Amino acid sequence: MGLAEEAGPGHSQLSAEHETKLKRMGERGDIIKTMRRDLAIAGISRGSADTIFDLEQAGQRLVGRVVGEGFRMN
């Protein structure tokens, strides 16, 4: 995850950017939860895949449909 760096044999320390990385991971998780909830409300099945968007495949074609717009505060 890139949150720690090896400081020596058998020793690690948190990376200088660990806080920023954790915040980004949390934000991404919140976005995914919102998308999954909205898809379920719209009755749209995601199929067997558990990934909504995989950054590793960002260069591939993405096909879908818009089920809502705007922001919803919980």
Phi, psi and omega in degrees: 000348179076024181270342181227158178235147178287126181259351181164175180302118179076009181231137177230160174219152179297141178288160181295336184257014185299322181295314180298316180297318179295320178297316179297319179296320178294317178298316179298318179298319179296319179296315181296318178299317179297317180296317180297317179298314181294323176295319179295318178298322180282355179075026182260124179276137178273000182077203183274346182286141180262359183254130176277314177215128181250114182302332179296335182250026185299335181278352181275162180291136180245125181241136180187193176218152181278127180250354179183169178213161179092188182244144176237128178263131179271000000 
